[in-house]
Every structure is written in structure tokens, then in C-alpha cells.
Amino acid sequence: MPAYPSYPSGSERTHTPVAIVTGADSGIGRATAVRLAADGMDVGITFHTDERGAAATADEVRGHSRRAAVAALDLTHLPGAAEVIDELAAELGRVDVLVNNAGTGTATPYLELDHATVQRVLDVDLVGPFLCGQRAARHMIAQGDGGRIVNVTSVHEHQPRVGAAPYCAAKGGLGLLTQVMALELAEYGITVNAVAPGEIATPMTGQEDEDVTTVTRRGIPLGRPGDAREVAAVVAFLAGPDASYVTGASWAVDGGMLRMGPMAGSHLGTDSWRRP
């Protein structure tokens, strides 16, 4: 078998690994950036509009005695926006891990969607990660010692949701893109995986700083939403040396939501599901 390069373990590293986490100003992105810093990585942080949130994330990263760099990223301005990966890699000296976390969505019925909305969601949730992944992978290949790319998708990578047509299309596409990337980048020691969160208590779901242990969700087997740190823990595993033989997979972090399927359907008592 060919001796492919692989992402080095802690004892083999000759440098501090660098991670770039897009959309790290809050929620899953912030939790991931802080977790990777706690695991010994310097972190590049991007934000769209919440510069204060990004600065707060950077402060937490520095609280773990790690370097942080912050940059604005608007994935509706493609392809140029992806250059932020090069900029952060230059500032921090390299890139070993990319977490494509930045995302957006819509709660609009299919028949009411306009082209501009569809294009915006597809650019942010699919084309942006595609281009950012290319940039990061080229750096990793030039560095010569492998790397990690983690694409944050959604349970809607796997199952549809009424009112979320472009979001589901983008996340489903990102899931299959993850598999193609995994195949093509394997020879360079770069693994590519997806993490598919369910309902997580974040600003995107209107539950920022919610104590998830006090919230009841009857339709989720574990009975509650997830905490962003629970998603970050899975991302951190996939970004680390212990996941060296894991690639092309999608990891659901959803409290068992995806397993409900017909169970959920057979227990619905109204037609309220027909509207976003």
C-alpha cells in the first residue's frame, strides 16, 4: 500500500495546529472554536455581521493560551469571499483544520420562494463551503502533512423540512460533496466528514444560552434540544488525530431525531406540520 501522509498526532507535531472555523461568532461555531483551542489549536474565526460576537470568541480562544485571528466573511460575495481562508492561513502561519460552519436558512413555502433567496441560501450553505474547502485543501497539500475538513450540515442533509427547500437542497448537496471531497483528498492524508446537528440551542433556533436540560421536546428520543458544546465535541473528534481512519461519513448529533421517521408521522394529531 502507498504510504500516504496523515494528520500527525500530538507527539509527532512540530508545530501548533491551526483551525479555521467559519461563522464562529456564536452558537456551534463559537463552541467549536473554543473546544479546538482547549485541544491545543490556534484558531481563525470568521463572522458575517456580529463582529462583537467574534471578538468574544477570540477572547475565549486566547483564554486557553492559544492565538486567535478574526476576519469578516460574507459568503454571498463569491468567489472572492473564500479568499479569507488564505488570509487567515497567512496570519496564523498555516491551516490544518477547516470547519465549514457558516450557514443560513429560510422558512418560506416552496411556491413563494424567489430566485434571490434560493441563490443566497445555496451560496452560503453549499457553494461557499465548496470554495473554502478548496482553498484550505490546497494549503494542506502544500504543507504535506494532511489535514481535516469538517462540514457542518444538518439533519436536513438527510431528511426534508417543510418551508426549507433551498436549505435542504444545500445541506443535502453539502453531504454528498463531503463524500466526493473525502474520496479525492484521501491520497493527501486529508479526511473530510460532515456533522449533522438536529435542534441545537443557538441563536439560529432562538434559544441562545438556553439550559437544554429544562426544555422538553416530545418528538426527540432524548427529550430535549442539544447544546452547542455537544456538537463541538464531535467536530473536535473528527478534527483530531484519533479520527485518522474516519472519512466520508456524516455524524448526526440530533438526540435520535432522525430515527423517529414513521414514529413521528404516526403520532401527529393535527395538520400544523404543513406550514413552516
Secondary structure as UniProt FT lines:
FT   TURN            10..12
FT   STRAND          18..21
FT   TURN            22..25
FT   HELIX           27..38
FT   TURN            39..40
FT   STRAND          42..47
FT   HELIX           51..62
FT   TURN            63..65
FT   STRAND          68..72
FT   TURN            75..76
FT   TURN            78..79
FT   HELIX           80..82
FT   HELIX           83..92
FT   STRAND          97..100
FT   HELIX           110..112
FT   HELIX           115..122
FT   HELIX           123..127
FT   HELIX           128..143
FT   STRAND          147..152
FT   HELIX           155..157
FT   TURN            162..163
FT   HELIX           165..185
FT   HELIX           186..188
FT   STRAND          190..197
FT   STRAND          200..201
FT   HELIX           203..205
FT   TURN            208..209
FT   HELIX           212..214
FT   TURN            218..219
FT   TURN            221..222
FT   STRAND          226..227
FT   HELIX           228..239
FT   HELIX           241..243
FT   TURN            244..245
FT   STRAND          250..253
FT   TURN            255..256
FT   HELIX           257..259
FT   TURN            260..261
FT   HELIX           262..266
FT   HELIX           272..274
//
